[in-house]
Amino acid sequence: MAAAAARAEQLDSIADNLANAETPGYKASRPAFQSFLPPRSPGAGGVTDKVFAAAVATGTDLSPGPVQTTDNPLDVVPEGDAFLAVATLKGPPAYTRNGKLNVNPDGALVADGRAVMGVSGKPIVVPPGAPVTIGQEGDVTAGGAFIDRLALFKMQGNVVRVGPQLYAPGPGGSVAPAPSRVSTGQLEMGNVTPLEATVQMINAQRQFETATQAIQTYRRLDDRVVEVGRVR
């Protein structure tokens, strides 16, 4: 049962990766497993020969994904392992590698509907209707006038997902400004391929089925024991 539960969590993670393989800035989730001894009843002696497994955590794979050329001047890819900062409804900003930017009707530069933060510490807002360009240093200009510069950050240590394509430092993690550049006219796609995720899903599904078959075998043995007891 422990093996089936652990594989079920792995299948959920793989399915999420497969669904987002073509999502800009998506980082794959990787479940972590741990083996443990089953608890013994009070007063029981001896050493058990059973070892169970469980999915104890889900990590984030921050390795870069493939870069796709779009020739859209508002599509950017932060160089290295830097992240864009975007505003949240409340609390500190979140961080994303989704560089598919556009200007909303209010003039705010947004990534997936969330305002992109500048080095000024405020969301970047441009005059409505003005042509917007982004330079390699992250400088945002509208109609030839400098507006702000994209705020880029680097996360270290524990990283957790806080929303679709959104990440933040977890317990023990940290974030710091990153003096990085951006490539324009390109997008970084998800760092998992459909083929990779499909192969992983097939493997996990087979192991899940093996665990469920073992459960059914034990159930049949229990039924047989009950039948033998009735005959006696």
Secondary structure, DSSP 8 states (H G I E B T S, - for coil): -HHHHHHHHHHHHHHHHHHTTTSTT---EEEEEEEE-----TT--S-----EEEEEEEEE------EEE---TTBEEESTT-EEEE--SSSS-EEE---BEEE-TTSBEEETTEEBBBTTSSB-B--TT--EEE-TT-EEEETTEEEEEB-EEEEES-EEEEETTEEEE-TT-EEEE----EEESEEE--SS-HHHHHHHHHHHHHHHHHHHHHHHHHHHHHHHHHHHHHH-
